[in-house]
Amino acid sequence: MSTFDNLPQAEKNEEKNAASKTTTPEQTPVIVDNSDVGANDITANNLDNPKVTTDSTPELETTENNTLNTPTPMNESTSSKAQEYIDDEVAKHSEDESAHLEHQIEKKDYHAMSQEALVKELKLLVKNEKIQAIKEHVEELKTEFNNKFGEELELKKEEFLTNGGNIIDFYYSTPLKKEFNSTYFDYKEKRNGYYQNLKKDLQANLQKRLDLIEELKGLLSLDENINTTYNHFKDIRERWRNAGAIPRDRYNTIWNTFHHHVENFYDFLHLNRDFRDLDFKHNLEQKLKIIDRATELAQETDVNRSFRELQLLHKMWKEDLGPVDKEYREVIWDKFSELTKTIHENRQLHFKEQDKIYEQNLTTKNQIISDIQAIANKPATNHSGWQQKIQEIEKLREAFFKAGKVPAKVNEETWKLFKDAVKDFNRQKNNYYKSQKKEQLDNLHKKQELIKVAEAHKDDEDFDATTPIFKKIQADWKRIGHVPHRDSDKVWKQFKTACNHYFDRIHEVRKEANKELLVNYENKVAQLEKTKAIELSGDTKLDLETIKSHIATWKTLGRIPYDKKAIENEFNKLLDDLFGKLDMSRTETEMIKYENKLNALVNKEDDRALQNEQIFIRKKIDETSSEIRQLENNLQFFKNVDQNNPLVKEVYKNIAKHNDALKLWKIKLQKLKKL
């Protein structure tokens, strides 16, 4: 073993450093060949245009007293803990060089997405992004999808049990759930394959680095020209930089061991101070540029971006650059540490502001939960009421999912309160519809009975007797409530088909009958013109016979369409004009015209029309009799008044007119009774 082989001592130092956590990067010097300065310079342009330009970053690891998440003075202990975190991040990124890509992928508001949108987003990530860069995205997608599907599953389970199902027999899945599971399985397969290959590469790289350490140790025992040995050292260092990532748990030990032997080699070169001075100068220039960039990052408004670039700066400081002259070491490290502290504080302030937004979201969600509970506490009493409440709950559910994230410490509790509130509403809704189930079955039996009646009479020929039956069962159908949903369309189709069959037959018959009615109408139009052409002779008896012959002819012409009945009024008006020209009493002319009206009523073949006419005449008799009594009572006020008084004469005249009318109404009633 070489006398310069201090590896055992390095391992002891590593244990000591791990316990104290006070070592700064300046305590692990690195020889940097000045001939390579151009290739390794950290230029202002490089620092102004970092490779990492995304909007999210890994959270700081928390300790029991939350030291890293709560800004504290950047003393030696705080600096050591921050550096320990940075070292861990560097090791993590070295092991998986694509890990930072995860922060370049947009992390959308998965909480507000539907199940369909979540599946689509997962498929896009697995298809288009590097598998090692989407872990956080996929796990959040999985959590949100399972939460939403779980809520749907609970609802379906309650419905299943409400309908009398056995929990042992319950199973529920959807094509969307199967699609999500299949895509997630593909993700796990690809990720496992990636890390299996990565593990092999890490082990191979570890062996390369162990071999380089042995080769570096051997330089101290070579008997050759110092320049040749230094060139050999440069080659080892270059191969070390390109050796690739190693297992994370070996990173610090291997790195410290290598730099321990670099330091030994540096001591070995102490006689040649030119190499040392050039390295110190170059490293100081580059570290000052890092400090300048850190100063800019401390003013950056995008705190996540600045924190990620800070990690890169620490990686450059530690891995790519060696020591500086002792008079500068503590000064520049303190400056860099102070800037690191500022960037941490900015980030923590950002988190506090974000927490305020989460608290506002929590208030919104708690109000939504209260609204759901209030709706559940006032159950509806009918179907339409429940449908309205279901729509209200659905709107509140959508608002809950769109309200945004809440503080992590209450996330599960808030989600549980939401689920319980919705579950309570669904339980009451299901209980209501369960109670309605028996009533709906009774309604189904009632409607099936009406269907039997409709089908039994749909081919009847006696329309006058059957039509009232169909009108009644249609009215009964409307009064009967809901039937089970699975039977609703079926029974309605059966009932509608039977009713349509019957009324279609009526329409066909009436269509044929209407043809005859139209012919009657045309005949009455011709007869009306003939009656208009009557020229009275002046002989009342002869003229009366002529008019009666026209009336008799009119009676024989039959019924006409309902929408053409205006011709009847026109004919009656013509008769009024003709009778007015005859020397006849009003009673005689009125009765002749009334006989014509009765004939029209009889032709309607509607008993109700005759009954309504009789009711009308009796009413007129009562009204006229009442008017006569009122007028006779009024005469009592004129006992001592001259009978020739105009007012008295007017009363007597009205009484006589009403008596004539009463006599005519009574004659009409007698005529009507004879039909």
Disulfide bonds with the S-S distance in Angstrom:
none
